[in-house]
Amino acid sequence: MKYDKPLVACVIGAASTITGEVVTRALILLGFGKYSVYQLISLTITINRPTEIIGLIVNCIIGGFIGIAFYYALNIIGRDYLVVKSTAVSLFFWFLSEMIFTATIEGRFIDLRPISDYYVHLLGATAYGTTVGMLFKTYLFNLSIPSKCK
């Protein structure tokens, strides 16, 4: 069976957002932070009304894009230490998205979030990156024989 690896990378990136949501939702239920990752990302669309469904849609689009970008970046950075590299890429995109969100929406359209919210989303991004790395390793690459991405 022949399958399209970039498409699989996109699906892995989109599906892995669920792990980040589970982690952030659990931390919210434990009393840390204010918004889960889906709620926070939905604010980029709704401005001041967090909703999980819109957050799921937007986050899956972004997660799929990150999955494809990471897949093609592996041609340059190599496939070794996949989980570490995918976590680092996830944290980079977390940093970038927090900077954009803080500069454009937070404080203008919604109240400033507590500092614990940043840590909650940092842990969610770490969970996302770890999941992407493990799923790439399992479903895209047979790491016992080193070869180039195709």
C-alpha positions, -999 to +999 in steps of 0.1 A: +000+000+000+014+033-010+006+064+011+014+100+010+039+108+038+032+145+039-005+138+042+002+114+071+025+141+087-004+166+084-028+142+101-003+134+128+002+171+135-035+178+136-044+147+157-016+155+182-033+187+192-057+165+212-028+156+236-021+193+242-057+200+249-060+171+273-029+183+292-041+219+293-077+210+302-064+188+331-043+216+344-072+240+342-094+216+361-067+214+388-069+252+391-038+262+371-044+288+344-075+302+328-078+289+292-072+255+276-052+255+244-084+252+223-101+280+241-071+303+238-066+297+201-104+302+195-099+338+208-080+346+177-112+342+158-139+351+183-118+378+201-135+375+235-157+344+235-136+312+240-151+281+224-136+246+221-151+237+187-136+267+169-104+262+188-103+225+176-107+235+140-081+263+141-057+243+162-060+212+138-052+235+108-021+249+126-011+215+139-013+200+105+008+228+091+034+223+118+034+185+110+041+191+073+067+218+081+084+195+105+083+166+081+101+187+054+125+202+079+137+167+087+154+166+053+177+194+067+180+186+104+180+148+101+158+121+117+178+113+148+163+124+182+129+128+166+111+133+199+135+160+211+135+178+177+097+177+175+093+190+210+118+218+202+098+227+171+066+227+191+081+250+217+094+274+190+059+276+175+044+280+211+068+309+216+059+325+183+022+321+188+023+335+224+042+365+211+017+372+183-013+366+207+001+388+234+009+416+210-024+416+192-053+403+214-043+400+250-048+432+270-068+448+242-098+425+236-095+401+266-081+406+301-045+398+308-040+361+315-024+349+347+013+339+344+003+303+352-016+302+318+018+305+300+031+275+319+000+256+312+003+262+275+041+255+276+033+220+290+006+216+264+031+224+236+055+200+251+029+173+251+020+181+215+057+180+204+063+147+222+033+131+206+043+143+172+078+129+176+065+095+188+039+092+161+064+103+134+088+077+146+061+050+146+041+058+115+065+076+091+100+064+097+116+030+103+145+044+123+164+011+124+178+019+089+188+055+084+176+070+051+165+104+036+130+117+038+111+110+006 
